[in-house]
Amino acid sequence: MWHRWLTYLKEGPSYAGLEICEHQGELRSYLLELRRKNDTLHIVKETILDGLEGIPGHIGKKVPLFLSINTSKVLVKQTTGEGSDNPEPIVDRAFPNLDLRNFYYEVARTPGGPIVAISKRDHVDELIAKLNNIDVFPTHTALGITGIQSIAGYLDNGTVGLSNLELSLTDGRIEGIRPLSQTVPKTYRVNGLLVPGHMLTAFSCVTAQLGKRDIASNLDDANRIARKGLADRRIFNFTLRAALLFFLGLLLLNFAVFEHYFTGVASLRTALERNDSQIRELEQLLLSVDQKQQRVERYSSSSSSRASYYMDQLAMDMPLTVLMGSMDYRPLERPVSDAKHILLTKDLILVTGSSNDPEAFSQWVIALEKLPWTLSVEATDYDYVSKTTSDFSLKIMIDEQWTEK
């Protein structure tokens, strides 16, 4: 499981096979994109391009690209005998007297005999440089059709036409390789997958590497570096994206926590401000109540003192025939109401009572008018209750500014 995940991380689910060959003296590219799903390959896209320039638009930079160089400058030959495990004697047997310092070679061991492909280093390096210049970086580079053995066992017996070569197959054995005289479009079934004949070489490039076929080559070091470069790029991109996602998630979490506490602090601040406002209002109300209470106390004290004084003065000269019923000092101007202020009538005393001697009552009223603190005395009511008794009401206007000397 770990190995599969690591392979997926290094390579991804998609692969591309690219064969570069020649058609009427001009380079032609056969590009095949595959996707692996549940250990099964599926063809995603087939593309035929003249030249190399259009390749970048048909393949992603992170998709492993398996390249097969199969131009006229690549020689392919099948030889007999296995010889030693060292591939160089096999190459020398197929192409005698080669200076391998100037040539790249590949040797694919097959049941019908080794298939050897060679090409000058300058030619291969030039093609790879051209691809690199257009931002195309092959993960693996092969020569000729050395990967075809990976699918030969799935093809029917007979002749198989590739892009520029023709094979003779018998029970999965390659028994002949010759130039293709005439291109005839044909589709072949490879383990249940339909693949056009001109795409078989590109297809076999992918399957040979995924199946780890026994192919010896002096391109191994360059291919190893290319594979490592792709793996490093994919791991770097994956790690970078993972790090970005992690920090983005961390920032979002931090923002969410900050927003939560910020909202809480804002709510508390609003509540505190509201409480402060209510406290200030309460303090103002308490101050107002205290001030009013002090005024009431002063007024009550003053009123009580003055009321006692006025009552004493009224009673001092009151004849025995007069019976006082009530004395209202500073009476209300209007009935008490919750919606209205309490208003008192200043400079006024209302006195009620009864008298059984009109003459004595009149003398008492005259005496009240002569008091220094009275301004006027008015009998507002004088009704006979019986032959000998009358009820009276007096309205006494007083001088509040008067003080006893």
C-alpha positions in Angstrom: 0.0 0.0 0.0 2.8 2.4 0.9 4.7 1.5 -2.2 1.7 2.2 -4.4 1.0 5.5 -2.7 4.7 6.5 -3.2 4.6 5.5 -6.9 1.4 7.5 -7.3 3.1 10.5 -5.6 6.2 10.2 -7.9 4.4 9.5 -11.1 0.7 10.2 -10.8 -2.1 8.3 -12.5 -1.4 9.4 -16.1 1.4 8.5 -18.5 2.3 9.6 -22.0 4.1 7.7 -24.7 5.8 9.7 -27.5 7.3 8.2 -30.7 9.3 10.5 -32.9 9.8 9.2 -36.4 10.0 10.5 -40.0 7.4 10.8 -42.7 8.6 11.9 -46.1 11.8 13.2 -44.6 10.0 15.4 -42.0 9.7 14.7 -38.2 6.4 13.3 -37.1 5.2 12.8 -33.5 2.8 10.1 -32.3 1.6 11.0 -28.8 -0.5 8.7 -26.7 -1.9 9.6 -23.3 -2.9 6.8 -20.9 -4.4 6.7 -17.4 -4.0 3.9 -15.0 -7.1 3.0 -12.9 -7.3 -0.1 -10.8 -4.1 -1.5 -12.4 -5.7 -1.1 -15.8 -4.5 1.2 -18.5 -7.1 3.3 -20.5 -6.4 5.4 -23.5 -7.3 9.0 -22.9 -6.0 10.8 -26.0 -4.3 10.0 -29.3 -2.5 12.8 -31.2 -0.5 12.9 -34.4 1.7 16.0 -34.9 4.0 17.3 -37.6 7.3 18.3 -36.0 7.8 18.9 -32.3 6.5 22.3 -31.6 2.9 21.3 -30.9 3.8 18.7 -28.2 3.6 21.0 -25.1 0.0 21.8 -25.8 -1.0 18.2 -25.6 0.8 17.0 -22.5 1.1 18.3 -18.9 4.5 19.0 -17.4 3.9 16.7 -14.5 2.9 13.7 -16.6 5.6 11.1 -17.0 6.7 11.1 -20.7 8.2 8.0 -22.2 10.0 8.8 -25.5 11.0 6.5 -28.3 13.3 7.9 -31.0 12.6 6.0 -34.1 13.9 8.2 -36.9 15.9 7.1 -40.0 19.1 7.7 -37.9 18.1 5.0 -35.5 19.0 1.5 -36.7 17.1 -1.5 -35.5 18.2 -5.1 -35.9 17.3 -8.4 -34.5 20.2 -10.8 -33.9 20.5 -14.4 -32.7 22.0 -15.9 -29.6 22.1 -14.5 -26.1 25.7 -14.4 -25.4 26.9 -13.0 -22.1 24.9 -10.8 -19.8 27.0 -7.9 -21.0 25.0 -6.2 -23.7 28.0 -4.8 -25.5 29.0 -8.1 -27.2 25.4 -8.4 -28.5 25.6 -4.8 -29.9 29.0 -5.7 -31.5 27.5 -8.8 -33.0 24.6 -6.9 -34.5 26.7 -3.9 -35.6 30.4 -4.8 -35.7 33.2 -2.3 -35.1 31.1 0.5 -33.5 32.8 3.0 -31.3 30.2 3.0 -28.4 31.6 6.2 -27.1 29.8 7.9 -30.0 26.6 5.8 -30.0 23.7 5.1 -27.7 22.4 1.6 -27.8 19.6 -0.5 -26.4 19.3 -4.3 -26.2 15.9 -5.9 -25.6 16.1 -9.6 -25.0 13.2 -11.4 -26.7 12.3 -15.1 -27.2 13.1 -14.7 -30.9 16.5 -13.2 -30.2 17.8 -9.8 -28.9 16.6 -6.6 -30.6 19.3 -4.1 -30.9 18.8 -0.4 -31.6 21.6 2.2 -32.0 21.9 5.9 -32.8 24.6 8.5 -32.7 24.8 10.4 -29.5 24.7 13.7 -31.3 21.3 12.9 -32.9 19.7 11.8 -29.7 21.1 14.7 -27.7 20.0 17.1 -30.3 16.4 15.8 -30.3 16.2 15.9 -26.5 17.6 19.4 -26.5 15.0 20.5 -28.9 12.3 19.0 -26.7 13.8 20.7 -23.6 13.8 24.0 -25.4 10.0 23.8 -25.8 9.6 22.7 -22.1 9.1 19.0 -22.8 11.3 16.8 -20.5 11.1 13.0 -21.2 11.1 10.8 -18.2 12.6 7.9 -20.2 14.3 7.8 -23.6 14.3 4.6 -25.7 15.6 3.8 -29.1 13.6 2.2 -31.9 11.1 -0.5 -31.0 12.9 -2.1 -28.1 9.8 -1.9 -25.9 7.5 -3.8 -28.3 8.3 -7.1 -26.6 6.2 -5.9 -23.7 3.0 -6.2 -25.8 4.0 -8.9 -28.3 2.5 -11.7 -26.3 -1.0 -10.0 -26.6 -0.9 -9.5 -30.3 -2.3 -12.1 -32.8 0.1 -14.1 -35.0 0.9 -12.6 -38.4 2.1 -9.2 -39.6 1.8 -6.1 -37.3 2.3 -2.7 -38.9 3.8 0.0 -36.7 4.5 3.7 -37.7 7.5 2.9 -39.9 8.3 -0.8 -39.3 6.6 -4.1 -39.8 6.9 -7.1 -37.5 6.3 -10.8 -38.0 4.8 -12.5 -34.9 4.4 -16.1 -34.0 3.0 -16.9 -30.5 4.5 -13.7 -29.1 7.9 -14.2 -30.7 9.2 -11.5 -33.0 10.6 -13.4 -35.9 11.2 -10.5 -38.4 11.6 -6.7 -38.6 11.5 -4.9 -41.8 10.7 -1.4 -43.1 7.0 -0.7 -43.6 6.4 -0.3 -47.4 2.9 1.0 -47.2 1.0 2.5 -44.3 -2.4 0.7 -43.8 -4.4 2.1 -40.8 -5.2 -0.8 -38.6 -6.3 -1.2 -35.0 -5.0 -4.1 -32.8 -6.4 -5.5 -29.6 -3.9 -5.5 -26.8 -5.2 -7.4 -23.8 -8.7 -6.0 -24.5 -7.5 -2.5 -25.3 -7.8 -1.3 -28.9 -4.6 0.5 -30.0 -4.0 1.9 -33.6 -1.0 0.3 -35.3 0.9 3.7 -35.6 0.5 4.1 -31.8 1.8 0.7 -30.8 5.4 1.9 -30.4 4.4 4.8 -28.1 2.1 2.5 -26.2 4.9 -0.1 -25.8 7.2 2.6 -24.4 4.8 3.0 -21.5 4.1 -0.7 -20.9 7.8 -1.6 -21.1 8.7 0.8 -18.3 5.6 0.0 -16.1 6.3 -3.7 -16.6 10.1 -3.2 -16.0 11.1 -5.1 -19.1 14.7 -6.4 -19.3 16.2 -3.7 -21.6 19.9 -2.9 -21.4 21.1 0.5 -22.5 23.9 3.0 -22.0 21.1 5.6 -21.6 20.3 4.3 -18.2 22.2 7.0 -16.3 20.5 9.8 -18.2 17.1 8.1 -17.8 17.7 7.6 -14.0 18.4 11.4 -13.7 15.3 12.2 -15.7 13.1 10.0 -13.6 14.5 11.5 -10.4 14.0 15.0 -11.7 10.3 14.2 -12.4 9.9 12.6 -9.0 11.5 15.6 -7.3 9.3 18.0 -9.2 6.1 16.1 -8.3 7.1 15.7 -4.7 8.1 19.3 -4.5 4.8 20.4 -6.0 2.8 18.1 -3.8 4.7 19.2 -0.7 4.3 22.9 -1.7 0.6 22.4 -2.3 0.2 20.5 0.9 2.2 23.1 2.8 0.1 25.9 1.3 -3.1 24.0 2.1 -1.9 23.4 5.6 -1.0 27.0 6.2 -4.2 28.2 4.5 -6.2 25.9 6.7 -4.2 27.1 9.7 -4.9 30.7 8.7 -8.6 29.9 8.2 -8.7 28.2 11.6 -6.9 31.2 13.2 -9.3 33.6 11.5 -12.3 31.6 12.7 -10.9 31.6 16.3 -10.0 35.2 16.0 -13.5 36.0 14.6 -15.1 34.1 17.4 -13.2 35.8 20.1 -13.4 39.2 18.4 -17.2 38.8 18.2 -17.2 37.8 21.8 -15.1 40.8 22.8 -17.2 43.1 20.7 -20.3 41.8 22.4 -18.8 42.2 25.8 -17.6 45.7 24.9 -21.1 46.6 23.7 -22.6 45.2 26.9 -20.0 47.1 29.0 -20.7 50.3 27.2 -24.4 49.7 27.7 -23.9 49.0 31.3 -21.7 52.1 31.7 -24.4 54.1 30.0 -27.0 52.6 32.4 -24.7 53.2 35.3 -24.3 56.8 34.3 -28.1 57.2 33.9 -28.6 55.5 37.3 -26.0 57.9 38.9 -27.8 60.8 37.3 -31.1 59.6 38.5 -29.7 59.0 42.0 -28.2 62.5 42.0 -31.5 63.9 40.8 -33.4 62.0 43.4 -31.0 63.0 46.1 -31.2 66.7 45.0 -35.0 66.5 45.0 -35.0 64.7 48.3 -32.8 67.4 49.8 -35.2 70.1 48.4 -38.2 68.2 49.8 -36.5 67.9 53.1 -35.6 71.6 53.1 -39.1 72.5 51.9 -40.7 70.1 54.4 -38.6 71.4 57.2 -39.4 75.0 56.2 -43.0 74.3 55.5 -43.5 72.5 58.7 -41.8 75.2 60.7 -43.8 78.0 58.9 -47.0 76.0 59.1 -46.6 75.6 62.9 -45.9 79.3 63.2 -48.9 80.3 61.1 -51.1 77.9 63.1 -49.9 79.4 66.3 -50.7 82.9 65.1 -54.1 81.9 63.8 -55.0 80.2 67.0 -53.7 82.9 69.2 -56.5 85.4 68.5 -59.1 82.8 67.6 -62.3 83.3 69.7 -63.7 80.5 71.7 -66.8 80.6 69.5 -64.7 79.5 66.4 -63.8 75.9 66.0 -61.1 75.3 63.4 -61.6 72.2 61.2 -58.5 72.2 58.9 -55.6 74.3 57.8 -54.0 73.7 54.4 -50.7 75.4 54.0 -49.6 75.6 50.3 -52.5 73.5 49.0 -52.3 71.5 45.7 -53.1 73.5 42.5 -54.6 70.3 40.9 -55.2 66.7 41.9 -52.1 64.4 42.0 -51.5 62.5 38.7 -48.7 60.1 37.6 -48.4 61.9 34.3 -48.1 65.4 35.7 -45.8 67.2 38.2 -47.1 68.0 41.7 -47.8 71.8 41.8 -48.4 73.7 45.1 -50.0 77.1 45.5 -47.5 79.3 47.2 -48.4 82.2 49.5 -51.7 80.6 50.4 -53.4 79.1 53.5 -56.9 77.6 53.4 -58.7 77.4 56.7 -62.0 75.7 57.3 -64.1 75.4 60.5 -67.3 76.4 62.2 -68.6 79.4 64.2 -71.6 80.1 66.4 -71.0 83.8 66.8 -70.9 85.8 63.6 -69.8 88.9 65.4 -66.8 87.2 67.0 -65.9 85.5 63.7 -65.9 88.9 62.0 -63.6 90.4 64.6 -61.2 87.4 64.3 -61.0 87.9 60.5 -60.2 91.6 61.0 -57.5 90.7 63.5 -56.0 88.2 60.9 -55.9 90.9 58.3 -53.8 93.0 60.6 -51.1 90.4 61.1 -47.8 91.5 59.5 -47.4 88.4 57.4 -50.9 88.4 55.8 -51.6 90.1 52.6 -55.3 89.5 52.4 -58.0 87.4 54.1 -61.0 86.4 52.1 -64.1 84.5 53.4 -64.8 82.2 50.4 -67.7 80.4 52.1 -70.0 81.1 55.0 -73.0 78.8 55.3 -75.5 78.4 58.1 -75.6 74.8 59.3 -78.2 75.6 62.0 -79.7 78.6 63.7 -76.7 79.0 65.9 -73.8 77.4 63.8 -72.2 78.3 60.4 -69.4 76.6 58.4 -66.8 78.9 57.0 -63.8 78.8 54.6 -61.0 81.4 54.6 -58.4 82.1 51.9 -55.4 83.8 53.5 -52.8 85.2 51.2 -49.5 85.5 53.0 -46.1 87.1 52.5 -43.6 84.3 52.2 -40.7 86.9 52.2 -41.8 88.1 55.6 -39.5 87.2 58.5 -40.1 87.9 62.2 -37.8 90.6 63.5 
